[in-house]
Amino acid sequence: MSEKNRILLVDDDRDLLRLLSLRLAGRGYETVVAESGEEALAQVELARPQAVITDLRMEGMDGMVLADCIHRKNPALPVIILTAHGSIPDAVHATKNGVFAFLTKPFNSRELLAQVEKALQISGTHYDSEKEPAENWREEIITRSPLMEDLLSQARLVAESDASICLRGDSGTGKELLAKAIHKASSRNEQPFIAVNCAAIPELLLESELFGHAKGAFTGATRDYPGLFQAAHGGTLFLDEIGDMPFSLQVKLLRALQEQQVRPVGSTSTVMVDVRIISATHRDLDAEVRDGNFREDLYYRLNVVMLEIPPLAERREDILPLASHFLSTIGSGIKKNVRGFSAEAIELLVSAPWPGNVRQLHNVVEQTVALSTTPIISAKLVKKALRQQSGQFPSFAEARRQFEQEYLAGLLKITNGNVTQAARLAQRNRTDFYKLLQRHNLDPSAFKPVKQQ
């Protein structure tokens, strides 16, 4: 059974749980049960249901408190409340607080099933075999993280509309990948998806890149150029790093969004465009608006729905699946037989701070694959790549250890493994020198010249 049809049932009455399970199973739904609100919260994280049906009156956490707790982390998860104590004020209060439906006991099975189907359709998770091929919309996003699953549920929900979406997240978290997934899940999926990095194009060229230009509009304009808005007509235009867009260009973008038309540079005529806008930034746009660096009217036009991608450090359960995926794709691309990471290397990957997020993880895996001479990537290679990618200096203790080891190895090379001579050069007594060699796992015999046969 697909998890798209999984329903969480919450009630302290086991008989009712059994009855609900039978009714829903008969319609093809998979059910997970919990006998308390506290247990239900744990099941939301573990089972990842697509809807919740809960009793209102339960010992401990009641249904309204449960619904509130669920919606703090999963605002798109529909909650249906059943109660024998129903009243109009209760129903009004429940719906005002985000409860999807409020039904009284004894419940009508047909009405309950209709509400469940409606809830799943509205939340964008209802399984339909005729639409199964479109469910590959998120296939490029590799995750085991509840945070990311919640985000993807919201993304799937807003993809159904034409509302402008602003993706917020640190650099390297995968904002363009999520934008592509939203496009695939939308009704525009057969039309173009076009991405432009607003920070990567010089200000003088960005207007022409977005809106196009007429032949002769400026030096080098040897032909008409339609621009990315026209190229994305009917589809989705992804404006990455929108927070870095020059202030002078923001008003022209706002006008294009309001009027749904663009005027190419050097042209006197306008062109109608039908484009869904997804923007992204690593900046705090609220602060940029307060500081006068970003137009408030454009901010509200772009920020109809805000989705925030968590940094990799907050979803560590994704590190190993991502690293394994990158290892497979990179290794096959260069035809190198690298099969995995050592236990120590895995520990380093999972515990690293990852300031560069998924992009940094990809670079680290790419570097370790390129430098590995064995099928299993060592911790030493991972440590080196992490230090280089993050620009971090080793700690004083680590730098001292590395220096001592290299210094002692150098002495042994010079003296061909003669400990007495090496100790004399180091101005240490022989006993202390031996202790240093043992501390750094250096065997003097390994430095002695090989005798010729």
N, C-alpha and C positions, 0 to 999 in steps of 0.2 A: 504494500500500500504506500502510495506517495505521501510524504510528510506534508504536502500541500493540503491534504484533507484531515490533518490531525486536530482533534478537538480536546481541550482540557476540561474535565468535569469536576466540579468542586462541591461537595456536600458532606455533612456529617451523618447523613442517613445512607447506610450501605445499600439498602433495598432500592432507594431512588437512584443511586449511582448505577446499579445493575440494570434497572429499567431504562435509564437514559442511554447506557452503553448499547443495549439491544436495539433501541429505536434508531440510533445513529449508525450502528454497524449495518443495519438493514438497508441503509441508504448509501453504503460504501465508505463511510467515514471511519477513520481509526481514532480510538479514544484512549486517553490517559486519565487516570482518576487520582483525586487527592481528597482526603477527609478533613482537611482544615485549610484555612487561608495561608498559614505558615508553610505547610507542605506544598500548597499550590505555587507559591512564589519560587520555591526550589524547582518545581516541575517546569515552570515557564522557562527557566534557564537551561534545564536539561533536555526537555522534550521538544522545545521550540514549537509550540502549537500555533495554529493559524486562527483560532478563536477560543474563547473561554466561556463556559456556562457555569454560573455559580449560584448557590443559594444565598439569600440575603441574610437570614438569621443563622449564625453559627457561633459556637463557643469560641472565645478568643477573638480573632480577627473576623469581622463580618464581611459581607459581600461588597459593601460600598468602600470600605477601607482597602480591601483587596484590589478592587478596580482602580482605586487611586494609586496604590503602590505599583500596579502593573503599568499604568499609563505614564508614570514618571520615567520609566525606562523604555517602555514600548508604546508610544502614543498611538501607533497605527493598529494595535492589536484590539479587535472588537471583543467587548465583554457583554454577555447577555445575563441578566439577573432573573432568577426564579424565586418566588416567595409565596408563602401562604398568607402573608400579612400585608398583601399589596394594598395600596391606596393611591389616589390621585396625587397627593403631595409627595409621596415616596417616588412615584414615577417621574414627576416633574424634577424633583431633586436629582434623581439618578441620571436623567437625560442631560440636564444642565452640567453635570459633572463628567460627561463623556461616555456614559454607559450607552451601548448600542441599542439595546432593547430591554424592556422590563415586562416580564410575563408572570401571571399569577398561577398558583397551584390550585386545583389539579390542572396541569397544562394540557393544551390541545396539541397532540403530536404533529398534526399537519402544520399548525401555526409555528411551532417550534422549529420544525425542519425548514420551513420557508424562511424564517428569520436567520437560521444558520447559513443557508445558501446565499441569502442577500448579504449577510455580513462578509462572507468570503468573497463574493463578487465585488463588493465595494472596497474591500481591503486589497484587492488585486491578487488574491492567493487561491481563488477558486480553480479547481482542476477541471480542465475541459480537454478531452482527448483530441478534439478537432484543432485545438490551439497548441498542442504539444510541441511542434517544431519551434515555436516562438519562445519556448522556455529556455533556449540557449542564450538568452539575453545576458546572463551573468556568468557564462562559462569561463571567461577570462579572469574572473576575480576568484582567487584562491583564498579561502578563509575557513577557520573553525571557530572564530571569535563570536561570542554572543553580541558584542558591541557592533561588529560588522553586519551580523545577520539582522539586527534591529535596523541598522542604517539601510540595508538592502530592501527590507520590507517597506520602509518609508519611500525609498527611491522607486520601487515598483508601483507604489500607490500614486505618487505624483506624476509618474511617467504617462499615466492615462490622460492627463490634462495637457493644456498648452501653457500652463503657468511657467513664468521664468523661474529658474532655479539658480541659486548661488551656492557653490560648493566651497566650503572653507576647510583648510587643513594645512599642516606644515608642508614644506617642500618635500617631494618624494613620497607622499602618502598614496598617490594614485588617483589624483583628481580627474585626469583625462580619461583614465580607464573607467571610472564610475560614470563620467559623462557619456562615454560610448555605450555603456550598458543601459543607461536611461534611454538613450536614443533607440537602441534595439528593442526595448520594451514598449516603445511608444507606437502610435499609429503612423508615425513618419518613418518607420524603420526601412522602408524601401527607397527613401529619398536620401540625398547626400548628408553625411556628417562631416563637417569641416571645422578644423581646429586652428586657432591662431594665438600665438603667444604675444600679448600686448607689450610685454617688457623687452622682447627680443628684436622688435622692429623700430628703427629710428622714427621719431615723431613726425618728420617731414614725409615719410613714406607710409606711415600707418593709415592715414586718411585714405590715400589712394588704394592701399591694400584692402581696406574694408569696403569702401564705397565705389571703387573703380575710378577711372579717369578717361577723358576724351583724348583722342589723338591731338598732339600739339599742346596739351595743357601745360607741359613743362619740358625742360630739356631732357631728351631721352624718351619722351612719350611718343613713340613712332607709330603706335596703333591704339585703337580703343581697347580698354581693359575693363571687363565687367565688375571685378571686385568680388570679395568673398561673400557678401550678402546675397548677391545675385547667384553666385555659384551654389549657395546653400538653399536656394529657393525650394520650398516645400519640405525641407529637412530641418536640421539642427546646426546652429552655429555656436561653437564652443569658444568663448573668450577667456583664455587663460591669463592669469595675473592681471585681472581687470583693475586691481588697485593701483597698478603702475601706469595706467593710461593717462596721458597728459591732460591737464585740466581743460585746455582749450578744445580738445577733441571730445570731451565728455558731453558737451551741449549738442554736438552734431550727432553723437550716438543716441542721445535721449530723443532728439527730433525724429531720427529714423525709426526708433521703437514706437513712438507715439503715433506717427503718421503711416507707419508700415510702408515706407517708401524711401529711396535713397537718391541722391543727386551726385553723379560722378564728378570728380574734380575737373573743372574746365568746361562743364556742360551746363546748358540752361534748362534742360528737361529732367524730370524725375522718373524713376522706375519703381513700380509697385513690387514689393517683396513679401513673401509669406515665410517667415523664419521663426523657429523656436530658439530662444536664447538660453544657453546654460553658461554661466560665468563661474570663475574660480579665482581664489586669492589666498595667499598665506598671510595677508595683512588683516588687521582689525579694522574693518570698514567703518564701524561705529566711531572709533577714535579718529579715523581719517576724515570723516564727516565733521566731527567736532572741531578738528584742527583746520578745517577749511581746505583740505586737499582733495576732497571728493564731493561731488554735488549730491545734496540730499535728495533731490527729486529723482536723479538717476539711480541712487541707492535703493529707493523704494520701488522703482520700476524693475530693477534686476533682482531684488531680494524678496520676491513674493514667497518663495519657500527657501529656507536655509537648511542645508544638510552639512553636518560637520564630520569629517573623516578623522577618526582617532589616530594618533601617532602609533608607530609600530611598538613602541615601548609599553603601550597600554593594551596591546593584544598579542602578548608573547606566545600564545598558543598557535599563532600564524607563522612564527619564525621558521620552524622546521619544515612545515609543508611548503612554504615559499622557497626555502633554501633547496629542498629536494627537487622542486620543479625547475628552479634555475639551473641546478646541477645537471638535470636530465637534458634540458634544452641546449645549454652551453656545451656540455660534453659531446652531444651528438653532432652539434654544429661544427666542432673542430676535430671530430672523429678521435676522441681521446677516451681511453677506458678508465674513467674515474667513477667509482660506484657509490661513494658515500663519505661520511666524516667519521673521524675517530670519536670515542666517547668524550675525550677531553675537548676536542674541537666543538662538539655539540654543546657542551657546557658553556664554552666561551660565546658561542652564537646566541644561546638563549639568554645569557646574563648581560650581554653587551648593551650599552645605552641607546644605540642607533639614532643619533641626532639627524642623520640623513634619511631615516626611515627605509621604505622598501627599495628605493633607488640605491641607497648605500649597501643594503644587503645584496642586491644584484651585483654591484661592483665588487664586493668582497668575494662572493662566490666565483665570479668571473676571473678575478686575480688568482685565487687559490687553485682553480682548475688549470689555469695557464702555467703555473709554477710547479704543480704537483708532479712528482716523478713516480708516484705509487698509486694504486687504485683507491686507497683511502687517504683523504686529506687530513693532514696532521694539525694538531693544535698550534704548532709553531707557525705554520703558514697562515692560519686564521688570525693569530695574534698580530703577526706582521701586517696583514692586510687591514685589520681593524685600526691599528695605530696610524697607518698611512692614510686611510680613508677619513679618519676623524681629525687628523692633524694633531693628535695628542702626543705629548712628550711622555716617556716612561717615568714612573715614579723614581725618586732618588734611590730607593732600595733596589729597584729593578735595574736601574742604570749602573749602580755600583756592582751588582752581581754580574751583569754582562761584562763590565770592564775587567773584573777580577778573572773571570773565566777566560776571556780573550788574552789577558796579560799572562796568565799561567801557561796557557797553551802555546803562546809565543815563545816563552822561555824554554819550554820543553822541546819545541822545534829547533831552537838555536843550539841546544845542548844535546840533541839526539836522544832525549829521554833520560839524561844523566841528572838525577835528582840532586846530588851534592853540588854539581856545578850550577844548576838552576837556582838552588837555595842561596848560593853565594852571590849570584848576580842580583837576586832579589833582596839581599842583605837581611835574610831571615835564617834562623837556625833550621836544621834539617827536620826536626820533629814538627815544628810549626808549619813548615812548608808541606810536609806530608798531610797534615790535617787540612790544609787549604785544598790540596789535590782531592782528598776524599770528599770534602764539602761540595766540590764542583764535579764529582764523578769523572775525574781525569785519571787515566791509567798511563803511567810513564812508559810502559812497554810498547804502547801503541805508537810512540814517537821514535822508537829505535829504528835505525835503518834496516831494511830487509836484506838478509844475507843472500848473496848470489850462490846458486847451486853449482 
